[in-house]
């Protein structure tokens, strides 16, 4: 059976040529992918992809696709990463992660 590959680079090259925007391809290995995707993961990825292509087609660059509630939206990159979003160090999610041995590179709890 022939090995498939190179499609991502071909798509990136085409986007770069058509949109006159620099593109990069990232090929993730099984470790980075984090396991087998669920049906929710697959559906969400498809919806994100559709909206990302729609944004590019409309010439709306400098934005990222996001999920707000159950709706796919877009947000300016500056709004997404331009301000600090603090995490409550004793919040439920952090405490659950710590109980599982996840290290946040912080000083141990006293």
N, C-alpha and C positions, 0 to 999 in steps of 0.2 A: 504494500500500500504506500503510495507516495506521501511524503511528509508535507503538510501544508505550512506555509510561513511567508512572511514578507508582506502580507496584505496590509498591515497597519502602516508600514512605511510607504507603500504605494498610495494609500489614502492620504497620509500626511503630505506627501509630495504634491498630490493633486490639490489639496486644500491650499497649500502654500502658493502654488502657481495661480490658482483662481482668485484667492483672496488677497494675495500679496502680503501675507502675514507669516512670520516665522512659526514653524510647527516642530514639535518634538514627539517622538514615540517612546513610550515606556512599556516594556514587556515585563510583566510581573510573573514571578515564579510562584509555585504552590504555597510557599511559606508566606509571601507577602499577601496573597489573596485571602488568607485567613480561613481556608476550608471551603467546603462545598456550599455554594449559594443556595438559599432557600427560594421558593417561588416568589416571596415578597422581594428578595434581593434582585432577582432577575427582572421582575416587573418594574421596580424602582429604577434600575439601571437603564432599562429601555425608555422609560419616561424621561429620565434625565438626558439621555442621548438625543431624543427627539427635540426637546426644548433647546439643547445646546446647538443643534444644527439649525433650528429656527432662528435663534439669536444671531448666529453667524450669517445666515441668509438675509437677515434684515440689517446687517452691518452693525449690530449692537455688540461691540467689543468692550472689554474691561468689565465684564459681568460674569457672575457664576450662577449656576443653577442650584436651587435649594428646594427643600420640602418644608412648607409651612402648613401645619395641620395635615390635611390630606391632599393639598394642592401643590403642583409644581409651579414655582415662581422663579424669578431671577432677581439678583441683587447686585449692586455695584460692588466691585472688589474692595474699594475704599471703605464702604459701609460694613463689609463682612470682616475685614481684617484690620481696619484702621483704628480700632479702639479696643481696649482691654475688656475682656469678659472674665470677671473673677469667679472662681469656684469656691463655694463654702467648704473650708477644709474639714469640717465635721458634718457635712451633709451626708445624706443617706447613700448616694452613689459612691462617694469617696470612702466612706466607712465600709461599705460592702466590698469595694475593691481591695482595701487594706486587709480585710478579713480573709481574702483569697490569696494574700501574699503579694499583691501588686505594689511595686515600689514607685513612688512619685519623686524620688531623689530629694526627699525632704528629711528634715531632722526627725528622728523617731518620736512617737508620742510619749509624753511623760505621764 
